[in-house]
Each structure stands twice: as structure tokens, then as C-alpha cells.
Amino acid sequence: LCTHLRHWLGRQRQLVPLDLVPAGSAEARRRFPELDPAATYAEITVVGDLGQVYQGTSAWIVCLWALAKYRSKAHWLTTPAGAPFARGTVLAAAKYRSVTAPRCGPQQA
């Protein structure tokens, strides 16, 4: 799921450039030493150009906001009507990932 979504984001027309860095990688640790790598494996994490940190539902909304085709959907997801849908989608994706795919990040021995 992580790889699929990374490739999907990379194929979209971006209004704000997304620089996708694998969670917990050496590059991520070098660029964002203040982030807890374990937390970034558990939930998507987005770091804004001014250092803002978004995780989970907020991070997905920020990613959608950066995309030309989904910016209006991102705005809707922040409204009282859209917020429950946004959270439900993130929870469903997490559940799907937990039962169908290996955990993102380094494998435990």
C-alpha cells in the first residue's frame, strides 16, 4: 500500500511539489532528525516547507491539497461534513494495510 500510494502521488499533477522520502530512511533521518522514525512507520507524516508536521488524516489531506485534481476534495475533507469521511478512509486504509501487506519500514526479526 505504501509503495502503491507513493507511485500514485508521483504520477499526479502537483500544484505544490511533493518530495517523497521513505519513512525511517537515512535520507529521512538526515533531513528530519526531529521526527521519530517509529512514528513515521505507523502513520504517514508530511513536513511542510516551513517545518510544519502533519500526521495521519491531516497528512493525507495535505497531500491531496498539493494535487491539482484533488485540491477541492482536500478542502471539503476539512469541513464538518468531510472530516468523518477523511478519518474513516484513513482508518480503513490502515486496517487494509495491517491485514494484507507487510509493515512499511524495516522488518522486525
N, CA, C and O atoms as CSV, one atom per row, in Angstrom:
chain,resi,resn,atom,element,x,y,z
A,1,LEU,N,N,0.829,-1.194,0.000
A,1,LEU,CA,C,0.000,0.000,0.000
A,1,LEU,C,C,0.871,1.255,0.000
A,1,LEU,O,O,0.597,2.208,-0.730
A,2,CYS,N,N,1.919,1.251,0.819
A,2,CYS,CA,C,2.801,2.429,0.878
A,2,CYS,C,C,3.411,2.722,-0.484
A,2,CYS,O,O,3.401,3.863,-0.947
A,3,THR,N,N,3.948,1.674,-1.127
A,3,THR,CA,C,4.594,1.846,-2.428
A,3,THR,C,C,3.584,2.265,-3.484
A,3,THR,O,O,3.862,3.141,-4.303
A,4,HIS,N,N,2.420,1.644,-3.465
A,4,HIS,CA,C,1.375,1.994,-4.431
A,4,HIS,C,C,0.994,3.471,-4.308
A,4,HIS,O,O,0.917,4.177,-5.314
A,5,LEU,N,N,0.760,3.933,-3.102
A,5,LEU,CA,C,0.366,5.333,-2.910
A,5,LEU,C,C,1.498,6.291,-3.246
A,5,LEU,O,O,1.252,7.381,-3.763
A,6,ARG,N,N,2.720,5.904,-2.960
A,6,ARG,CA,C,3.871,6.740,-3.335
A,6,ARG,C,C,3.910,6.931,-4.841
A,6,ARG,O,O,4.088,8.049,-5.325
A,7,HIS,N,N,3.742,5.832,-5.589
A,7,HIS,CA,C,3.750,5.927,-7.050
A,7,HIS,C,C,2.544,6.719,-7.559
A,7,HIS,O,O,2.670,7.510,-8.495
A,8,TRP,N,N,1.394,6.512,-6.955
A,8,TRP,CA,C,0.193,7.253,-7.360
A,8,TRP,C,C,0.413,8.749,-7.156
A,8,TRP,O,O,0.123,9.539,-8.055
A,9,LEU,N,N,0.918,9.151,-5.994
A,9,LEU,CA,C,1.185,10.572,-5.748
A,9,LEU,C,C,2.178,11.131,-6.766
A,9,LEU,O,O,2.020,12.255,-7.242
A,10,GLY,N,N,3.182,10.357,-7.088
A,10,GLY,CA,C,4.189,10.807,-8.039
A,10,GLY,C,C,3.662,10.999,-9.450
A,10,GLY,O,O,4.224,11.781,-10.216
A,11,ARG,N,N,2.582,10.294,-9.808
A,11,ARG,CA,C,2.002,10.421,-11.154
A,11,ARG,C,C,1.022,11.583,-11.289
A,11,ARG,O,O,0.650,11.951,-12.403
A,12,GLN,N,N,0.605,12.159,-10.176
A,12,GLN,CA,C,-0.398,13.221,-10.212
A,12,GLN,C,C,0.240,14.563,-10.550
A,12,GLN,O,O,1.405,14.805,-10.238
A,13,ARG,N,N,-0.547,15.439,-11.197
A,13,ARG,CA,C,-0.068,16.806,-11.435
A,13,ARG,C,C,-0.093,17.540,-10.105
A,13,ARG,O,O,-1.132,17.625,-9.449
A,14,GLN,N,N,1.058,18.070,-9.715
A,14,GLN,CA,C,1.217,18.696,-8.403
A,14,GLN,C,C,1.219,20.215,-8.521
A,14,GLN,O,O,1.966,20.789,-9.314
A,15,LEU,N,N,0.373,20.857,-7.719
A,15,LEU,CA,C,0.390,22.316,-7.618
A,15,LEU,C,C,1.487,22.756,-6.660
A,15,LEU,O,O,2.061,23.835,-6.804
A,16,VAL,N,N,1.766,21.909,-5.688
A,16,VAL,CA,C,2.861,22.098,-4.743
A,16,VAL,C,C,3.723,20.842,-4.862
A,16,VAL,O,O,3.219,19.733,-4.681
A,17,PRO,N,N,5.007,20.997,-5.161
A,17,PRO,CA,C,5.851,19.809,-5.351
A,17,PRO,C,C,5.916,18.936,-4.091
A,17,PRO,O,O,6.109,19.429,-2.979
A,18,LEU,N,N,5.751,17.639,-4.298
A,18,LEU,CA,C,5.889,16.661,-3.226
A,18,LEU,C,C,7.237,15.976,-3.392
A,18,LEU,O,O,7.532,15.425,-4.453
A,19,ASP,N,N,8.046,16.008,-2.359
A,19,ASP,CA,C,9.335,15.332,-2.356
A,19,ASP,C,C,9.165,14.121,-1.441
A,19,ASP,O,O,9.244,14.247,-0.220
A,20,LEU,N,N,8.935,12.966,-2.023
A,20,LEU,CA,C,8.590,11.769,-1.266
A,20,LEU,C,C,9.853,11.068,-0.778
A,20,LEU,O,O,10.709,10.686,-1.576
A,21,VAL,N,N,9.961,10.902,0.536
A,21,VAL,CA,C,11.132,10.300,1.173
A,21,VAL,C,C,10.648,9.105,1.990
A,21,VAL,O,O,9.732,9.258,2.798
A,22,PRO,N,N,11.231,7.922,1.808
A,22,PRO,CA,C,10.789,6.749,2.574
A,22,PRO,C,C,10.931,6.956,4.088
A,22,PRO,O,O,11.942,7.462,4.574
A,23,ALA,N,N,9.908,6.556,4.800
A,23,ALA,CA,C,9.914,6.667,6.264
A,23,ALA,C,C,11.105,5.920,6.844
A,23,ALA,O,O,11.404,4.795,6.443
A,24,GLY,N,N,11.779,6.559,7.791
A,24,GLY,CA,C,12.879,5.925,8.510
A,24,GLY,C,C,14.157,5.735,7.725
A,24,GLY,O,O,15.127,5.189,8.249
A,25,SER,N,N,14.179,6.180,6.467
A,25,SER,CA,C,15.377,6.010,5.649
A,25,SER,C,C,16.489,6.929,6.157
A,25,SER,O,O,16.250,7.850,6.939
A,26,ALA,N,N,17.705,6.655,5.693
A,26,ALA,CA,C,18.829,7.520,6.065
A,26,ALA,C,C,18.558,8.951,5.619
A,26,ALA,O,O,18.874,9.900,6.336
A,27,GLU,N,N,17.972,9.105,4.432
A,27,GLU,CA,C,17.647,10.441,3.930
A,27,GLU,C,C,16.626,11.136,4.832
A,27,GLU,O,O,16.770,12.323,5.127
A,28,ALA,N,N,15.600,10.409,5.271
A,28,ALA,CA,C,14.592,10.989,6.166
A,28,ALA,C,C,15.220,11.396,7.501
A,28,ALA,O,O,14.917,12.465,8.032
A,29,ARG,N,N,16.088,10.548,8.037
A,29,ARG,CA,C,16.736,10.872,9.317
A,29,ARG,C,C,17.673,12.071,9.171
A,29,ARG,O,O,17.780,12.889,10.085
A,30,ARG,N,N,18.346,12.178,8.033
A,30,ARG,CA,C,19.240,13.316,7.800
A,30,ARG,C,C,18.449,14.622,7.672
A,30,ARG,O,O,18.816,15.642,8.256
A,31,ARG,N,N,17.366,14.574,6.904
A,31,ARG,CA,C,16.597,15.796,6.649
A,31,ARG,C,C,15.695,16.198,7.806
A,31,ARG,O,O,15.448,17.384,8.023
A,32,PHE,N,N,15.198,15.203,8.554
A,32,PHE,CA,C,14.224,15.473,9.615
A,32,PHE,C,C,14.623,14.760,10.907
A,32,PHE,O,O,13.912,13.861,11.356
A,33,PRO,N,N,15.748,15.147,11.509
A,33,PRO,CA,C,16.227,14.437,12.707
A,33,PRO,C,C,15.267,14.542,13.888
A,33,PRO,O,O,15.333,13.726,14.808
A,34,GLU,N,N,14.387,15.522,13.878
A,34,GLU,CA,C,13.448,15.697,14.989
A,34,GLU,C,C,12.281,14.718,14.948
A,34,GLU,O,O,11.553,14.586,15.933
A,35,LEU,N,N,12.091,14.027,13.818
A,35,LEU,CA,C,10.983,13.077,13.708
A,35,LEU,C,C,11.352,11.727,14.298
A,35,LEU,O,O,12.490,11.274,14.172
A,36,ASP,N,N,10.386,11.087,14.940
A,36,ASP,CA,C,10.550,9.742,15.479
A,36,ASP,C,C,10.316,8.748,14.339
A,36,ASP,O,O,9.191,8.635,13.854
A,37,PRO,N,N,11.359,8.022,13.898
A,37,PRO,CA,C,11.177,7.093,12.778
A,37,PRO,C,C,10.072,6.066,13.018
A,37,PRO,O,O,9.341,5.729,12.086
A,38,ALA,N,N,9.936,5.568,14.229
A,38,ALA,CA,C,8.895,4.586,14.519
A,38,ALA,C,C,7.506,5.165,14.266
A,38,ALA,O,O,6.625,4.473,13.757
A,39,ALA,N,N,7.312,6.424,14.620
A,39,ALA,CA,C,6.012,7.070,14.393
A,39,ALA,C,C,5.736,7.234,12.903
A,39,ALA,O,O,4.587,7.141,12.471
A,40,THR,N,N,6.788,7.478,12.113
A,40,THR,CA,C,6.578,7.655,10.678
A,40,THR,C,C,6.266,6.336,9.983
A,40,THR,O,O,5.668,6.337,8.907
A,41,TYR,N,N,6.663,5.203,10.582
A,41,TYR,CA,C,6.264,3.909,10.029
A,41,TYR,C,C,4.791,3.648,10.298
A,41,TYR,O,O,4.104,3.043,9.475
A,42,ALA,N,N,4.309,4.098,11.436
A,42,ALA,CA,C,2.935,3.828,11.843
A,42,ALA,C,C,1.922,4.674,11.077
A,42,ALA,O,O,0.837,4.195,10.747
A,43,GLU,N,N,2.269,5.930,10.792
A,43,GLU,CA,C,1.347,6.831,10.099
A,43,GLU,C,C,2.103,7.709,9.125
A,43,GLU,O,O,3.246,8.097,9.368
A,44,ILE,N,N,1.445,8.017,8.017
A,44,ILE,CA,C,2.044,8.934,7.052
A,44,ILE,C,C,2.379,10.240,7.766
A,44,ILE,O,O,1.611,10.732,8.593
A,45,THR,N,N,3.532,10.784,7.428
A,45,THR,CA,C,3.988,12.045,8.011
A,45,THR,C,C,4.390,12.973,6.871
A,45,THR,O,O,5.102,12.575,5.949
A,46,VAL,N,N,3.926,14.208,6.948
A,46,VAL,CA,C,4.258,15.223,5.954
A,46,VAL,C,C,4.917,16.390,6.674
A,46,VAL,O,O,4.429,16.861,7.701
A,47,VAL,N,N,6.028,16.844,6.120
A,47,VAL,CA,C,6.708,18.024,6.658
A,47,VAL,C,C,6.570,19.128,5.625
A,47,VAL,O,O,6.992,18.976,4.478
A,48,GLY,N,N,5.971,20.248,6.042
A,48,GLY,CA,C,5.777,21.380,5.153
A,48,GLY,C,C,7.056,22.167,4.945
A,48,GLY,O,O,8.045,21.968,5.650
A,49,ASP,N,N,7.023,23.061,3.970
A,49,ASP,CA,C,8.225,23.829,3.631
A,49,ASP,C,C,8.664,24.776,4.740
A,49,ASP,O,O,9.803,25.245,4.733
A,50,LEU,N,N,7.781,25.066,5.691
A,50,LEU,CA,C,8.147,25.917,6.830
A,50,LEU,C,C,8.359,25.103,8.107
A,50,LEU,O,O,8.439,25.659,9.203
A,51,GLY,N,N,8.450,23.756,7.949
A,51,GLY,CA,C,8.707,22.884,9.088
A,51,GLY,C,C,7.463,22.355,9.792
A,51,GLY,O,O,7.578,21.658,10.800
A,52,GLN,N,N,6.275,22.676,9.278
A,52,GLN,CA,C,5.055,22.149,9.888
A,52,GLN,C,C,5.048,20.622,9.747
A,52,GLN,O,O,5.484,20.089,8.726
A,53,VAL,N,N,4.557,19.925,10.767
A,53,VAL,CA,C,4.494,18.462,10.717
A,53,VAL,C,C,3.036,18.043,10.801
A,53,VAL,O,O,2.308,18.438,11.712
A,54,TYR,N,N,2.626,17.233,9.831
A,54,TYR,CA,C,1.269,16.695,9.775
A,54,TYR,C,C,1.379,15.179,9.808
A,54,TYR,O,O,2.263,14.602,9.176
A,55,GLN,N,N,0.476,14.532,10.549
A,55,GLN,CA,C,0.477,13.073,10.606
A,55,GLN,C,C,-0.946,12.559,10.434
A,55,GLN,O,O,-1.919,13.261,10.707
A,56,GLY,N,N,-1.041,11.314,9.974
A,56,GLY,CA,C,-2.329,10.662,9.842
A,56,GLY,C,C,-3.254,11.369,8.869
A,56,GLY,O,O,-2.859,11.706,7.754
A,57,THR,N,N,-4.482,11.589,9.297
A,57,THR,CA,C,-5.504,12.185,8.445
A,57,THR,C,C,-5.066,13.531,7.891
A,57,THR,O,O,-5.237,13.795,6.701
A,58,SER,N,N,-4.505,14.380,8.733
A,58,SER,CA,C,-4.060,15.703,8.279
A,58,SER,C,C,-2.994,15.591,7.192
A,58,SER,O,O,-2.980,16.388,6.254
A,59,ALA,N,N,-2.112,14.620,7.310
A,59,ALA,CA,C,-1.058,14.441,6.310
A,59,ALA,C,C,-1.644,14.052,4.957
A,59,ALA,O,O,-1.208,14.553,3.921
A,60,TRP,N,N,-2.638,13.152,4.966
A,60,TRP,CA,C,-3.271,12.770,3.695
A,60,TRP,C,C,-3.977,13.961,3.071
A,60,TRP,O,O,-3.921,14.148,1.855
A,61,ILE,N,N,-4.633,14.760,3.881
A,61,ILE,CA,C,-5.326,15.939,3.351
A,61,ILE,C,C,-4.319,16.913,2.736
A,61,ILE,O,O,-4.580,17.490,1.681
A,62,VAL,N,N,-3.178,17.097,3.388
A,62,VAL,CA,C,-2.137,17.981,2.842
A,62,VAL,C,C,-1.648,17.439,1.501
A,62,VAL,O,O,-1.447,18.214,0.565
A,63,CYS,N,N,-1.452,16.120,1.390
A,63,CYS,CA,C,-1.023,15.536,0.119
A,63,CYS,C,C,-2.061,15.788,-0.969
A,63,CYS,O,O,-1.710,16.170,-2.085
A,64,LEU,N,N,-3.333,15.577,-0.652
A,64,LEU,CA,C,-4.385,15.834,-1.642
A,64,LEU,C,C,-4.436,17.308,-2.023
A,64,LEU,O,O,-4.646,17.643,-3.189
A,65,TRP,N,N,-4.245,18.183,-1.053
A,65,TRP,CA,C,-4.259,19.622,-1.306
A,65,TRP,C,C,-3.169,20.027,-2.294
A,65,TRP,O,O,-3.343,20.980,-3.053
A,66,ALA,N,N,-2.054,19.310,-2.288
A,66,ALA,CA,C,-0.943,19.618,-3.189
A,66,ALA,C,C,-1.224,19.211,-4.631
A,66,ALA,O,O,-0.514,19.640,-5.541
A,67,LEU,N,N,-2.247,18.389,-4.854
A,67,LEU,CA,C,-2.538,17.854,-6.185
A,67,LEU,C,C,-3.618,18.662,-6.893
A,67,LEU,O,O,-4.639,19.012,-6.300
A,68,ALA,N,N,-3.381,18.951,-8.164
A,68,ALA,CA,C,-4.321,19.767,-8.942
A,68,ALA,C,C,-5.727,19.170,-8.944
A,68,ALA,O,O,-6.705,19.886,-8.725
A,69,LYS,N,N,-5.833,17.889,-9.185
A,69,LYS,CA,C,-7.142,17.245,-9.332
A,69,LYS,C,C,-7.898,17.092,-8.011
A,69,LYS,O,O,-9.119,16.938,-8.020
A,70,TYR,N,N,-7.194,17.131,-6.877
A,70,TYR,CA,C,-7.825,16.814,-5.595
A,70,TYR,C,C,-7.848,17.966,-4.597
A,70,TYR,O,O,-8.255,17.773,-3.451
A,71,ARG,N,N,-7.424,19.149,-5.001
A,71,ARG,CA,C,-7.385,20.267,-4.054
A,71,ARG,C,C,-8.774,20.579,-3.504
A,71,ARG,O,O,-8.919,20.777,-2.297
A,72,SER,N,N,-9.787,20.627,-4.345
A,72,SER,CA,C,-11.133,20.940,-3.844
A,72,SER,C,C,-11.623,19.842,-2.900
A,72,SER,O,O,-12.307,20.134,-1.918
A,73,LYS,N,N,-11.281,18.580,-3.185
A,73,LYS,CA,C,-11.653,17.477,-2.288
A,73,LYS,C,C,-10.951,17.639,-0.941
A,73,LYS,O,O,-11.544,17.363,0.102
A,74,ALA,N,N,-9.702,18.081,-0.953
A,74,ALA,CA,C,-8.964,18.298,0.298
A,74,ALA,C,C,-9.645,19.368,1.138
A,74,ALA,O,O,-9.774,19.220,2.354
A,75,HIS,N,N,-10.080,20.442,0.493
A,75,HIS,CA,C,-10.802,21.486,1.230
A,75,HIS,C,C,-12.071,20.913,1.856
A,75,HIS,O,O,-12.368,21.187,3.019
A,76,TRP,N,N,-12.819,20.119,1.089
A,76,TRP,CA,C,-14.058,19.529,1.604
A,76,TRP,C,C,-13.785,18.610,2.796
A,76,TRP,O,O,-14.564,18.580,3.749
A,77,LEU,N,N,-12.674,17.858,2.743
A,77,LEU,CA,C,-12.346,16.927,3.828
A,77,LEU,C,C,-12.046,17.637,5.145
A,77,LEU,O,O,-12.054,17.001,6.199
A,78,THR,N,N,-11.782,18.935,5.104
A,78,THR,CA,C,-11.532,19.683,6.338
A,78,THR,C,C,-12.808,20.283,6.924
A,78,THR,O,O,-12.770,20.880,8.000
A,79,THR,N,N,-13.926,20.134,6.236
A,79,THR,CA,C,-15.200,20.675,6.730
A,79,THR,C,C,-15.842,19.692,7.705
A,79,THR,O,O,-15.461,18.522,7.745
A,80,PRO,N,N,-16.815,20.158,8.492
A,80,PRO,CA,C,-17.517,19.222,9.382
A,80,PRO,C,C,-18.148,18.050,8.634
A,80,PRO,O,O,-18.210,16.944,9.173
A,81,ALA,N,N,-18.613,18.264,7.416
A,81,ALA,CA,C,-19.211,17.174,6.638
A,81,ALA,C,C,-18.150,16.188,6.147
A,81,ALA,O,O,-18.396,14.982,6.118
A,82,GLY,N,N,-16.994,16.680,5.767
A,82,GLY,CA,C,-15.962,15.830,5.190
A,82,GLY,C,C,-15.032,15.172,6.186
A,82,GLY,O,O,-14.464,14.120,5.893
A,83,ALA,N,N,-14.861,15.767,7.359
A,83,ALA,CA,C,-13.895,15.251,8.338
A,83,ALA,C,C,-14.141,13.789,8.729
A,83,ALA,O,O,-13.187,13.013,8.779
A,84,PRO,N,N,-15.388,13.387,9.009
A,84,PRO,CA,C,-15.592,11.973,9.353
A,84,PRO,C,C,-15.226,11.030,8.201
A,84,PRO,O,O,-14.717,9.933,8.426
A,85,PHE,N,N,-15.489,11.464,6.978
A,85,PHE,CA,C,-15.125,10.652,5.821
A,85,PHE,C,C,-13.612,10.524,5.716
A,85,PHE,O,O,-13.098,9.440,5.441
A,86,ALA,N,N,-12.895,11.624,5.934
A,86,ALA,CA,C,-11.433,11.605,5.861
A,86,ALA,C,C,-10.859,10.632,6.886
A,86,ALA,O,O,-10.011,9.804,6.550
A,87,ARG,N,N,-11.310,10.726,8.115
A,87,ARG,CA,C,-10.793,9.852,9.175
A,87,ARG,C,C,-11.159,8.400,8.903
A,87,ARG,O,O,-10.331,7.509,9.093
A,88,GLY,N,N,-12.376,8.154,8.465
A,88,GLY,CA,C,-12.802,6.792,8.146
A,88,GLY,C,C,-11.978,6.171,7.037
A,88,GLY,O,O,-11.651,4.986,7.088
A,89,THR,N,N,-11.643,6.966,6.040
A,89,THR,CA,C,-10.823,6.479,4.934
A,89,THR,C,C,-9.428,6.114,5.416
A,89,THR,O,O,-8.888,5.079,5.026
A,90,VAL,N,N,-8.843,6.951,6.257
A,90,VAL,CA,C,-7.505,6.666,6.780
A,90,VAL,C,C,-7.533,5.413,7.659
A,90,VAL,O,O,-6.626,4.584,7.583
A,91,LEU,N,N,-8.549,5.272,8.478
A,91,LEU,CA,C,-8.660,4.075,9.325
A,91,LEU,C,C,-8.854,2.818,8.484
A,91,LEU,O,O,-8.270,1.777,8.787
A,92,ALA,N,N,-9.664,2.902,7.434
A,92,ALA,CA,C,-9.878,1.755,6.551
A,92,ALA,C,C,-8.584,1.368,5.843
A,92,ALA,O,O,-8.279,0.182,5.712
A,93,ALA,N,N,-7.824,2.358,5.388
A,93,ALA,CA,C,-6.550,2.070,4.725
A,93,ALA,C,C,-5.575,1.416,5.699
A,93,ALA,O,O,-4.861,0.485,5.328
A,94,ALA,N,N,-5.540,1.893,6.933
A,94,ALA,CA,C,-4.652,1.307,7.939
A,94,ALA,C,C,-5.050,-0.142,8.222
A,94,ALA,O,O,-4.185,-1.008,8.355
A,95,LYS,N,N,-6.333,-0.404,8.313
A,95,LYS,CA,C,-6.810,-1.764,8.553
A,95,LYS,C,C,-6.447,-2.661,7.375
A,95,LYS,O,O,-5.977,-3.783,7.564
A,96,TYR,N,N,-6.662,-2.169,6.172
A,96,TYR,CA,C,-6.322,-2.922,4.968
A,96,TYR,C,C,-4.833,-3.252,4.960
A,96,TYR,O,O,-4.441,-4.390,4.704
A,97,ARG,N,N,-4.012,-2.250,5.240
A,97,ARG,CA,C,-2.564,-2.443,5.248
A,97,ARG,C,C,-2.169,-3.476,6.296
A,97,ARG,O,O,-1.287,-4.299,6.052
A,98,SER,N,N,-2.810,-3.440,7.455
A,98,SER,CA,C,-2.413,-4.343,8.543
A,98,SER,C,C,-2.732,-5.806,8.252
A,98,SER,O,O,-2.075,-6.695,8.793
A,99,VAL,N,N,-3.728,-6.071,7.408
A,99,VAL,CA,C,-4.100,-7.467,7.146
A,99,VAL,C,C,-3.651,-7.988,5.790
A,99,VAL,O,O,-3.718,-9.193,5.548
A,100,THR,N,N,-3.191,-7.107,4.892
A,100,THR,CA,C,-2.866,-7.578,3.554
A,100,THR,C,C,-1.430,-7.369,3.119
A,100,THR,O,O,-0.988,-7.976,2.143
A,101,ALA,N,N,-0.703,-6.536,3.809
A,101,ALA,CA,C,0.641,-6.205,3.329
A,101,ALA,C,C,1.634,-6.179,4.473
A,101,ALA,O,O,1.254,-5.969,5.625
A,102,PRO,N,N,2.907,-6.390,4.162
A,102,PRO,CA,C,3.917,-6.257,5.198
A,102,PRO,C,C,3.970,-4.814,5.701
A,102,PRO,O,O,3.629,-3.874,4.983
A,103,ARG,N,N,4.392,-4.669,6.910
A,103,ARG,CA,C,4.511,-3.346,7.530
A,103,ARG,C,C,5.491,-2.506,6.738
A,103,ARG,O,O,6.525,-2.996,6.286
A,104,CYS,N,N,5.154,-1.230,6.574
A,104,CYS,CA,C,6.093,-0.303,5.932
A,104,CYS,C,C,7.286,-0.115,6.863
A,104,CYS,O,O,7.138,-0.109,8.085
A,105,GLY,N,N,8.441,0.035,6.284
A,105,GLY,CA,C,9.629,0.240,7.088
A,105,GLY,C,C,10.377,-1.057,7.296
A,105,GLY,O,O,10.012,-2.095,6.744
A,106,PRO,N,N,11.437,-0.989,8.102
A,106,PRO,CA,C,12.258,-2.182,8.328
A,106,PRO,C,C,11.456,-3.316,8.966
A,106,PRO,O,O,10.595,-3.087,9.815
A,107,GLN,N,N,11.752,-4.512,8.549
A,107,GLN,CA,C,11.075,-5.684,9.094
A,107,GLN,C,C,11.667,-6.051,10.453
A,107,GLN,O,O,12.870,-5.915,10.676
A,108,GLN,N,N,10.826,-6.506,11.333
A,108,GLN,CA,C,11.277,-6.951,12.651
A,108,GLN,C,C,11.790,-8.378,12.531
A,108,GLN,O,O,11.247,-9.176,11.767
A,109,ALA,N,N,12.817,-8.692,13.271
A,109,ALA,CA,C,13.388,-10.050,13.248
A,109,ALA,C,C,12.661,-10.942,14.212
A,109,ALA,O,O,12.995,-12.120,14.335
